[in-house]
Amino acid sequence: MCDYIVRYNELTAEEFVFLWKSVWGNPPSLEQTRLAMENTLFRVSIFKENEIVAMARVIGDQGLCYYEYQGQGLGRRLIDELLTYINEHGVPGTQIAVELCAMPDKIHFYEKFGFAANEAQRLRLMYQVEDKES
């Protein structure tokens, strides 16, 4: 990983949107994303030269969102960074639930770290916020 640069709490809304587009297509607005970045507990980004290639966030309740260049060890590095953050900021001697949202074909990757599926199902509604000028 000597060609990669790891940065903490510097992920910008623009970088997040860039990665979102590369994985899922149509991204959230910059305004939404800026608000999300302001309210993220911890961000870790990996760059190759000046281009962002991976990121992970610890959000409000220690959940995480994560993107990666596959097969280059970046996913492992991001998980290690997030767990280090949680270890350094958690209450000593306690257990903290770390929840992960993963696509079905990526579950085997996370199982290597000890993540296990439970009976909970993630549900999503894309709710349209009404225009305040109406």
KOLMI-596369 format. One record per atom (N, C-alpha, C): residue number from 1; residue in one letter; x, y, z. Coordinates in Angstrom, 1 decimal. Last residue first. Layout:
<pts>
PT  nr rest      u      v      w
PT NUM    A      X      Y      Z
...
</pts>
This chain:
<pts>
PT  nr rest      u      v      w
PT 134    S  -42.8   26.2   -1.5
PT 134    S  -44.2   25.9   -2.0
PT 134    S  -45.2   26.4   -1.0
PT 133    E  -40.3   26.5   -0.4
PT 133    E  -40.9   27.7   -1.1
PT 133    E  -42.3   27.5   -1.5
PT 132    K  -39.3   24.1    0.3
PT 132    K  -39.8   25.0    1.4
PT 132    K  -40.5   26.2    0.8
PT 131    D  -40.1   21.1   -1.2
PT 131    D  -39.5   22.5   -1.4
PT 131    D  -40.1   23.4   -0.4
PT 130    E  -39.9   18.1    0.6
PT 130    E  -40.7   19.1   -0.1
PT 130    E  -39.9   20.4   -0.1
PT 129    V  -37.9   15.4    0.0
PT 129    V  -38.1   16.5    0.9
PT 129    V  -38.8   17.6    0.1
PT 128    Q  -38.8   12.2   -0.8
PT 128    Q  -38.5   13.5   -1.4
PT 128    Q  -38.9   14.6   -0.4
PT 127    Y  -37.3    9.2    0.2
PT 127    Y  -38.3   10.2    0.5
PT 127    Y  -37.9   11.6   -0.1
PT 126    M  -36.7    6.2   -0.5
PT 126    M  -36.1    7.5   -1.0
PT 126    M  -37.2    8.6   -0.9
PT 125    L  -36.3    3.8    1.8
PT 125    L  -37.3    4.6    1.2
PT 125    L  -36.6    5.9    0.7
PT 124    R  -35.3    0.6    2.6
PT 124    R  -34.9    1.9    2.2
PT 124    R  -36.1    2.6    1.5
PT 123    L  -34.2   -1.7    5.1
PT 123    L  -35.3   -1.2    4.2
PT 123    L  -34.9    0.2    3.8
PT 122    R  -32.4   -4.5    6.0
PT 122    R  -32.4   -3.1    5.8
PT 122    R  -33.4   -2.7    4.8
PT 121    Q  -33.4   -6.9    8.4
PT 121    Q  -33.4   -6.5    6.9
PT 121    Q  -33.3   -5.0    6.8
PT 120    A  -32.1   -9.1   10.8
PT 120    A  -32.6   -7.7   10.4
PT 120    A  -32.5   -7.5    8.9
PT 119    E  -30.9  -11.4   11.5
PT 119    E  -32.3  -11.5   10.9
PT 119    E  -32.8  -10.1   10.5
PT 118    N  -27.5  -11.0   10.4
PT 118    N  -28.5  -11.3   11.4
PT 118    N  -29.9  -11.3   10.7
PT 117    A  -24.3  -12.0    9.3
PT 117    A  -25.6  -11.5    9.0
PT 117    A  -26.5  -11.9   10.1
PT 116    A  -21.2  -10.9   10.7
PT 116    A  -22.2  -12.0   10.5
PT 116    A  -23.5  -11.4   10.2
PT 115    F  -17.8  -10.2   10.7
PT 115    F  -19.1   -9.7   10.5
PT 115    F  -20.0  -10.9   10.2
PT 114    G  -15.2  -11.1   10.7
PT 114    G  -16.1  -11.5   11.8
PT 114    G  -17.5  -11.0   11.7
PT 113    F  -13.8  -10.6    8.5
PT 113    F  -13.5   -9.8    9.6
PT 113    F  -14.3  -10.1   10.8
PT 112    K  -14.9  -12.3    6.6
PT 112    K  -13.5  -12.5    6.9
PT 112    K  -13.1  -11.7    8.2
PT 111    E  -17.3  -11.1    6.1
PT 111    E  -17.3  -12.3    7.0
PT 111    E  -15.9  -12.6    7.4
PT 110    Y  -16.8   -9.4    4.1
PT 110    Y  -16.9   -8.8    5.4
PT 110    Y  -16.9  -10.0    6.5
PT 109    F  -16.8  -11.1    1.8
PT 109    F  -15.6  -10.3    2.1
PT 109    F  -15.6   -9.8    3.6
PT 108    H  -19.4  -12.1    1.7
PT 108    H  -18.2  -13.0    2.0
PT 108    H  -17.0  -12.2    2.4
PT 107    I  -20.9   -9.9    0.9
PT 107    I  -21.0  -10.3    2.2
PT 107    I  -19.8  -11.2    2.6
PT 106    K  -21.0   -9.1   -1.7
PT 106    K  -19.8   -8.6   -1.0
PT 106    K  -19.8   -9.2    0.5
PT 105    D  -23.4   -9.8   -2.9
PT 105    D  -22.2  -10.4   -3.4
PT 105    D  -20.9  -10.0   -2.7
PT 104    P  -25.2   -8.1   -1.4
PT 104    P  -25.2   -9.5   -1.2
PT 104    P  -23.9  -10.2   -1.7
PT 103    M  -23.7   -5.1   -0.1
PT 103    M  -24.4   -5.8   -1.2
PT 103    M  -24.2   -7.3   -1.0
PT 102    A  -24.0   -4.0    3.2
PT 102    A  -23.2   -4.6    2.2
PT 102    A  -24.2   -5.2    1.1
PT 101    C  -23.7   -2.1    6.0
PT 101    C  -24.6   -2.3    4.9
PT 101    C  -23.7   -2.8    3.7
PT 100    L  -23.1   -2.9    9.4
PT 100    L  -22.5   -2.7    8.0
PT 100    L  -23.6   -3.0    7.0
PT  99    E  -22.4   -2.0   12.7
PT  99    E  -23.3   -2.5   11.7
PT  99    E  -22.8   -2.1   10.3
PT  98    V  -21.1   -2.9   15.6
PT  98    V  -20.7   -2.3   14.4
PT  98    V  -21.6   -2.9   13.3
PT  97    A  -21.7   -2.4   19.0
PT  97    A  -22.3   -3.1   17.8
PT  97    A  -21.8   -2.2   16.6
PT  96    I  -19.3   -2.8   21.4
PT  96    I  -20.0   -1.9   20.6
PT  96    I  -20.5   -2.6   19.3
PT  95    Q  -18.7   -3.7   24.8
PT  95    Q  -18.9   -4.1   23.4
PT  95    Q  -19.7   -3.1   22.7
PT  94    T  -16.2   -2.5   27.1
PT  94    T  -17.6   -2.7   26.6
PT  94    T  -17.6   -3.2   25.2
PT  93    G  -13.6   -1.9   27.9
PT  93    G  -14.3   -3.0   28.5
PT  93    G  -15.7   -3.3   28.1
PT  92    P  -13.8    1.6   27.4
PT  92    P  -13.0    0.4   27.6
PT  92    P  -13.8   -0.7   28.3
PT  91    V  -15.9    3.0   25.1
PT  91    V  -15.7    2.9   26.5
PT  91    V  -15.0    1.6   26.7
PT  90    G  -14.2    4.3   22.1
PT  90    G  -15.3    3.5   22.8
PT  90    G  -14.9    3.5   24.3
PT  89    H  -12.1    5.3   20.7
PT  89    H  -13.1    6.3   21.2
PT  89    H  -14.2    5.6   22.0
PT  88    E  -10.4    3.3   19.9
PT  88    E   -9.8    4.5   20.6
PT  88    E  -10.8    5.4   21.2
PT  87    N  -12.2    1.6   18.6
PT  87    N  -11.4    1.1   19.8
PT  87    N  -10.9    2.3   20.6
PT  86    I  -13.0    3.2   16.5
PT  86    I  -14.0    2.7   17.5
PT  86    I  -13.3    2.3   18.8
PT  85    Y  -10.5    3.4   15.1
PT  85    Y  -11.3    4.6   15.6
PT  85    Y  -12.2    4.2   16.7
PT  84    T  -10.1    0.7   14.5
PT  84    T   -9.2    1.4   15.3
PT  84    T   -9.8    2.6   15.9
PT  83    L  -12.3    0.2   12.7
PT  83    L  -12.2   -0.5   14.0
PT  83    L  -11.2    0.1   15.0
PT  82    L  -11.5    1.9   10.6
PT  82    L  -12.7    2.2   11.3
PT  82    L  -12.7    1.5   12.7
PT  81    E   -9.0    0.7    9.8
PT  81    E   -9.1    2.1   10.3
PT  81    E  -10.3    2.4   11.1
PT  80    D   -9.9   -1.8    9.0
PT  80    D   -9.0   -1.7   10.1
PT  80    D   -9.0   -0.3   10.7
PT  79    I  -11.6   -1.1    6.9
PT  79    I  -12.2   -1.8    8.0
PT  79    I  -11.2   -1.6    9.2
PT  78    L   -9.5    0.0    5.2
PT  78    L  -10.6    0.8    5.6
PT  78    L  -11.3    0.2    6.9
PT  77    R   -7.9   -2.3    4.7
PT  77    R   -7.4   -1.1    5.4
PT  77    R   -8.5   -0.2    5.9
PT  76    R   -9.7   -3.9    3.3
PT  76    R   -9.2   -4.4    4.6
PT  76    R   -8.6   -3.2    5.4
PT  75    G  -10.1   -2.3    1.1
PT  75    G  -11.2   -2.7    1.9
PT  75    G  -10.7   -3.1    3.3
PT  74    L   -7.5   -2.4   -0.1
PT  74    L   -8.1   -1.1    0.4
PT  74    L   -9.2   -1.4    1.4
PT  73    G   -6.4   -4.5   -1.4
PT  73    G   -6.2   -4.4    0.1
PT  73    G   -6.8   -3.2    0.7
PT  72    Q   -7.2   -4.8   -3.9
PT  72    Q   -5.9   -4.1   -3.7
PT  72    Q   -5.6   -3.9   -2.2
PT  71    G   -9.6   -5.8   -4.6
PT  71    G   -8.5   -6.7   -4.8
PT  71    G   -7.1   -6.0   -4.5
PT  70    Q  -11.4   -2.9   -5.7
PT  70    Q  -11.4   -4.2   -5.2
PT  70    Q  -10.0   -4.9   -5.5
PT  69    Y  -11.6    0.1   -4.3
PT  69    Y  -11.0   -0.5   -5.4
PT  69    Y  -10.8   -1.9   -5.0
PT  68    E  -14.7    0.8   -2.5
PT  68    E  -13.3    0.4   -2.6
PT  68    E  -12.9    0.0   -4.0
PT  67    Y  -16.7    2.2    0.1
PT  67    Y  -16.5    2.0   -1.3
PT  67    Y  -15.0    1.5   -1.5
PT  66    Y  -19.2    2.4    2.6
PT  66    Y  -17.9    2.1    2.2
PT  66    Y  -17.8    1.8    0.7
PT  65    C  -20.6    3.3    5.7
PT  65    C  -20.8    3.3    4.3
PT  65    C  -19.4    3.1    3.7
PT  64    L  -21.7    2.1    8.9
PT  64    L  -20.7    2.6    8.0
PT  64    L  -21.1    2.4    6.5
PT  63    G  -22.7    3.0   12.3
PT  63    G  -22.8    2.3   11.0
PT  63    G  -21.8    2.7   10.1
PT  62    Q  -22.6    4.4   14.6
PT  62    Q  -21.5    3.5   14.3
PT  62    Q  -21.7    2.6   13.2
PT  61    D  -24.6    6.2   14.5
PT  61    D  -24.7    5.1   15.4
PT  61    D  -23.7    4.0   15.2
PT  60    G  -23.6    8.4   12.6
PT  60    G  -24.3    8.5   13.9
PT  60    G  -24.2    7.4   14.9
PT  59    I  -20.9    6.7   10.9
PT  59    I  -22.0    7.6   10.9
PT  59    I  -22.7    7.5   12.3
PT  58    V  -17.8    6.5    9.7
PT  58    V  -18.6    6.1   10.8
PT  58    V  -19.7    7.1   11.0
PT  57    R  -16.9    5.7    6.3
PT  57    R  -17.4    6.7    7.3
PT  57    R  -18.0    5.9    8.5
PT  56    A  -14.5    5.3    3.8
PT  56    A  -15.4    4.7    4.8
PT  56    A  -15.7    5.8    5.8
PT  55    M  -13.2    5.1    0.4
PT  55    M  -13.5    5.8    1.6
PT  55    M  -14.4    5.0    2.5
PT  54    A  -11.0    5.3   -2.4
PT  54    A  -11.8    4.5   -1.4
PT  54    A  -12.1    5.4   -0.2
PT  53    V   -9.8    7.0   -4.1
PT  53    V  -10.1    5.7   -4.7
PT  53    V  -11.0    4.9   -3.7
PT  52    I   -9.1   10.2   -5.3
PT  52    I   -9.7    9.4   -4.3
PT  52    I  -10.1    8.1   -4.8
PT  51    E   -6.0   11.2   -6.7
PT  51    E   -7.4   10.8   -6.9
PT  51    E   -7.9    9.9   -5.8
PT  50    N   -3.4   11.9   -6.6
PT  50    N   -4.4   12.9   -6.1
PT  50    N   -5.8   12.5   -6.3
PT  49    E   -2.1    8.9   -5.7
PT  49    E   -1.7   10.2   -6.2
PT  49    E   -2.7   11.2   -5.7
PT  48    K   -4.9    7.6   -4.4
PT  48    K   -3.7    7.1   -5.2
PT  48    K   -3.3    8.4   -6.0
PT  47    F   -6.3    7.7   -1.1
PT  47    F   -6.0    8.3   -2.4
PT  47    F   -4.8    7.6   -3.1
PT  46    I   -8.8    7.0    1.1
PT  46    I   -7.6    6.5    0.5
PT  46    I   -7.4    7.1   -0.9
PT  45    S  -10.2    8.3    4.1
PT  45    S  -10.2    8.2    2.7
PT  45    S   -8.8    7.7    2.2
PT  44    V  -12.4    8.2    6.8
PT  44    V  -11.1    7.8    6.3
PT  44    V  -11.2    7.7    4.8
PT  43    R  -14.2   10.0    9.3
PT  43    R  -14.0    9.7    7.8
PT  43    R  -12.6    9.2    7.6
PT  42    F  -16.5   10.1   11.9
PT  42    F  -15.1    9.8   11.5
PT  42    F  -15.1    9.4   10.0
PT  41    L  -19.1   11.1   12.1
PT  41    L  -18.2   11.0   13.3
PT  41    L  -16.8   10.9   12.9
PT  40    T  -20.8   13.4   10.1
PT  40    T  -20.1   12.1   10.2
PT  40    T  -19.1   12.2   11.3
PT  39    N  -21.8   15.9    9.7
PT  39    N  -22.4   15.2   10.8
PT  39    N  -21.8   13.7   10.9
PT  38    E  -20.6   16.9    7.4
PT  38    E  -20.5   17.7    8.7
PT  38    E  -20.9   16.9    9.9
PT  37    M  -21.4   15.1    5.5
PT  37    M  -20.0   15.1    5.9
PT  37    M  -19.8   15.9    7.2
PT  36    A  -24.2   15.7    5.3
PT  36    A  -23.7   14.4    5.8
PT  36    A  -22.3   14.4    6.3
PT  35    L  -24.0   18.3    4.3
PT  35    L  -24.6   18.1    5.6
PT  35    L  -24.2   16.8    6.2
PT  34    R  -22.8   17.6    1.8
PT  34    R  -22.1   18.5    2.7
PT  34    R  -22.6   18.3    4.1
PT  33    T  -24.9   16.1    0.7
PT  33    T  -23.7   15.5    1.0
PT  33    T  -22.8   16.3    2.0
PT  32    Q  -26.9   18.0    0.3
PT  32    Q  -27.2   16.9    1.2
PT  32    Q  -25.8   16.3    1.6
PT  31    E  -25.5   19.7   -1.6
PT  31    E  -26.0   20.2   -0.3
PT  31    E  -26.2   19.1    0.7
PT  30    L  -25.0   17.9   -3.7
PT  30    L  -23.9   18.4   -2.9
PT  30    L  -24.3   19.0   -1.6
PT  29    S  -27.5   15.2   -3.8
PT  29    S  -27.0   16.6   -4.1
PT  29    S  -25.8   16.9   -3.2
PT  28    P  -26.5   11.8   -4.5
PT  28    P  -27.3   12.8   -3.8
PT  28    P  -26.7   14.2   -4.1
PT  27    P  -26.0   10.5   -7.9
PT  27    P  -25.6   10.7   -6.5
PT  27    P  -26.6   11.7   -5.8
PT  26    N  -26.5    7.9  -10.1
PT  26    N  -27.1    9.2   -9.7
PT  26    N  -26.8    9.5   -8.2
PT  25    G  -24.2    5.4   -9.6
PT  25    G  -24.8    6.3  -10.5
PT  25    G  -25.3    7.6   -9.9
PT  24    W  -22.8    3.7   -7.8
PT  24    W  -24.3    3.6   -7.9
PT  24    W  -24.9    4.5   -9.0
PT  23    V  -20.0    4.0   -8.2
PT  23    V  -20.6    2.7   -7.7
PT  23    V  -22.1    2.6   -8.1
PT  22    S  -19.4    6.5   -9.2
PT  22    S  -18.7    5.4   -9.7
PT  22    S  -19.3    4.0   -9.3
PT  21    K  -21.1    8.2   -7.6
PT  21    K  -21.3    8.0   -9.1
PT  21    K  -20.6    6.8   -9.6
PT  20    W  -19.7    7.9   -5.2
PT  20    W  -21.1    7.5   -5.3
PT  20    W  -21.4    7.2   -6.8
PT  19    L  -17.2    9.2   -5.8
PT  19    L  -17.3    7.8   -5.5
PT  19    L  -18.7    7.2   -5.7
PT  18    F  -18.2   11.9   -6.2
PT  18    F  -17.5   11.2   -7.2
PT  18    F  -17.5    9.7   -7.0
PT  17    V  -19.4   12.4   -3.7
PT  17    V  -20.2   12.3   -4.8
PT  17    V  -19.5   11.6   -6.0
PT  16    F  -17.0   12.4   -2.1
PT  16    F  -18.0   11.5   -1.8
PT  16    F  -18.9   11.2   -3.0
PT  15    E  -15.8   14.7   -3.3
PT  15    E  -15.1   13.4   -3.4
PT  15    E  -16.1   12.2   -3.1
PT  14    E  -17.6   16.7   -2.5
PT  14    E  -17.3   16.4   -4.0
PT  14    E  -16.7   15.0   -4.2
PT  13    A  -17.5   16.6    0.2
PT  13    A  -18.7   16.3   -0.4
PT  13    A  -18.5   15.9   -1.9
PT  12    T  -14.3   15.2    1.3
PT  12    T  -15.2   16.3    0.9
PT  12    T  -16.5   15.8    0.3
PT  11    L  -12.5   13.9    3.9
PT  11    L  -13.4   13.5    2.8
PT  11    L  -14.3   14.7    2.5
PT  10    E  -11.0   14.3    6.2
PT  10    E  -10.9   15.3    5.1
PT  10    E  -11.8   15.0    3.9
PT   9    N  -10.7   12.4    8.2
PT   9    N  -11.6   13.5    8.4
PT   9    N  -11.5   14.6    7.4
PT   8    Y   -7.5   11.3    7.1
PT   8    Y   -8.6   11.3    8.1
PT   8    Y   -9.4   12.5    8.2
PT   7    R   -6.0    9.5    4.5
PT   7    R   -6.3   10.8    5.1
PT   7    R   -7.5   10.6    6.0
PT   6    V   -3.4    7.7    3.0
PT   6    V   -4.6    7.7    3.9
PT   6    V   -4.8    9.0    4.5
PT   5    I   -2.2    7.0   -0.2
PT   5    I   -2.2    8.0    0.9
PT   5    I   -3.5    7.9    1.7
PT   4    Y   -0.4    4.4   -1.8
PT   4    Y   -1.6    5.0   -1.4
PT   4    Y   -1.4    6.0   -0.2
PT   3    D    1.8    3.1   -2.4
PT   3    D    1.4    4.0   -3.4
PT   3    D    0.2    4.8   -3.0
PT   2    C    2.1    1.2   -0.4
PT   2    C    3.0    2.3   -0.4
PT   2    C    2.6    3.4   -1.4
PT   1    M    0.8   -1.2    0.0
PT   1    M    0.0    0.0    0.0
PT   1    M    0.9    1.3    0.0
</pts>
